[in-house]
Amino acid sequence: MYFGSPNLVTALVTLLGFTLLCSSYIAFGMFASSLTENQIIAEILTTVVLLVLWFTPNFIPSMQTFSLVNAFTSSFPAGTISLASLVLLGSFTVIFILLTMMVLQRKKNLK
């Protein structure tokens, strides 16, 4: 506020989008970690899959609707909330949290 008047709504919407994007990444990282006992393998798997999801739309344009980064950059930094972006990021997060719970429950039942 000292150097000018920032658009507070745009900043808050961008933070919301970034939070959703980060929660999607963390949810997939938890899922990868639940699949393996080794943290290094889980990190490598997470990094590779998220990089593939990031760069796939550059090579296959029909995959742009499933890109997490494109969902974030398409609307949130402009200060608009897109329902499609909210659904994609939210459902990605929920699906991988549920899959993580299923894997952990299965491991618990096997012991």
C-alpha positions as CSV (number, residue, x, y, z in Angstrom):
1,M,0.0,0.0,0.0
2,Y,3.0,2.3,0.5
3,F,4.0,2.3,-3.2
4,G,0.5,2.4,-4.7
5,S,-2.9,0.8,-4.5
6,P,-2.7,-2.9,-5.4
7,N,-5.8,-4.7,-6.5
8,L,-6.6,-6.7,-3.4
9,V,-9.2,-8.9,-5.1
10,T,-6.8,-10.0,-7.8
11,A,-4.1,-10.8,-5.2
12,L,-6.5,-12.9,-3.1
13,V,-7.9,-14.8,-6.1
14,T,-4.3,-15.6,-7.2
15,L,-3.5,-16.8,-3.7
16,L,-6.6,-19.0,-3.8
17,G,-5.5,-20.5,-7.1
18,F,-2.0,-21.0,-5.9
19,T,-3.2,-22.7,-2.8
20,L,-5.4,-25.1,-4.8
21,L,-2.5,-25.8,-7.2
22,C,-0.1,-26.6,-4.2
23,S,-2.7,-28.8,-2.6
24,S,-3.0,-30.8,-5.8
25,Y,0.7,-31.2,-6.0
26,I,0.9,-32.2,-2.3
27,A,-2.0,-34.7,-2.7
28,F,-0.2,-36.5,-5.5
29,G,3.0,-36.5,-3.5
30,M,1.3,-38.1,-0.6
31,F,-0.1,-40.7,-3.0
32,A,3.3,-41.5,-4.5
33,S,4.7,-41.7,-1.0
34,S,2.0,-44.2,0.1
35,L,3.0,-46.4,-2.8
36,T,6.6,-46.9,-1.9
37,E,8.6,-47.2,1.3
38,N,11.5,-45.1,0.0
39,Q,11.2,-41.3,0.1
40,I,13.6,-40.8,-2.7
41,I,11.6,-43.0,-5.1
42,A,8.4,-41.2,-4.1
43,E,10.0,-37.8,-4.7
44,I,11.3,-38.9,-8.1
45,L,8.0,-40.3,-9.1
46,T,6.2,-37.2,-8.0
47,T,8.6,-34.9,-9.9
48,V,8.4,-36.9,-13.1
49,V,4.6,-37.2,-13.1
50,L,4.1,-33.5,-12.3
51,L,6.6,-32.5,-15.0
52,V,4.9,-34.7,-17.5
53,L,1.5,-33.2,-16.6
54,W,3.1,-29.7,-17.0
55,F,4.7,-30.3,-20.4
56,T,2.2,-32.7,-22.0
57,P,-0.1,-29.9,-23.3
58,N,2.8,-28.4,-25.3
59,F,3.1,-31.6,-27.3
60,I,-0.6,-32.8,-27.2
61,P,-2.9,-29.8,-27.4
62,S,-6.0,-31.8,-26.6
63,M,-4.5,-32.4,-23.1
64,Q,-4.6,-28.7,-22.2
65,T,-7.9,-29.1,-20.3
66,F,-6.2,-31.6,-17.9
67,S,-3.1,-29.5,-17.2
68,L,-3.0,-28.3,-13.6
69,V,-0.6,-25.4,-14.4
70,N,-2.9,-24.3,-17.3
71,A,-5.9,-24.4,-15.0
72,F,-4.0,-22.1,-12.6
73,T,-2.6,-19.7,-15.2
74,S,-5.7,-19.4,-17.3
75,S,-7.8,-17.5,-14.9
76,F,-6.5,-17.0,-11.3
77,P,-3.7,-14.4,-12.0
78,A,-6.2,-12.3,-14.0
79,G,-8.4,-12.1,-10.9
80,T,-11.2,-14.3,-12.2
81,I,-12.3,-17.6,-10.7
82,S,-13.1,-20.2,-13.3
83,L,-15.4,-23.0,-12.3
84,A,-13.6,-25.4,-14.6
85,S,-10.3,-24.6,-12.9
86,L,-11.8,-25.0,-9.5
87,V,-13.3,-28.3,-10.4
88,L,-10.1,-29.7,-11.9
89,L,-7.8,-28.6,-9.1
90,G,-10.3,-29.6,-6.4
91,S,-11.2,-33.0,-7.9
92,F,-7.5,-33.8,-8.5
93,T,-6.8,-33.1,-4.9
94,V,-9.7,-35.1,-3.5
95,I,-9.1,-38.1,-5.8
96,F,-5.5,-38.4,-4.8
97,I,-6.3,-38.0,-1.1
98,L,-8.9,-40.8,-1.4
99,L,-6.5,-43.0,-3.3
100,T,-3.8,-42.4,-0.6
101,M,-6.3,-43.4,2.0
102,M,-7.2,-46.6,0.1
103,V,-3.6,-47.6,-0.3
104,L,-2.8,-47.0,3.4
105,Q,-6.0,-48.9,4.5
106,R,-5.0,-51.8,2.2
107,K,-1.4,-51.8,3.7
108,K,-2.9,-51.7,7.2
109,N,-5.2,-54.7,6.5
110,L,-2.3,-56.8,5.0
111,K,-0.2,-56.5,8.2
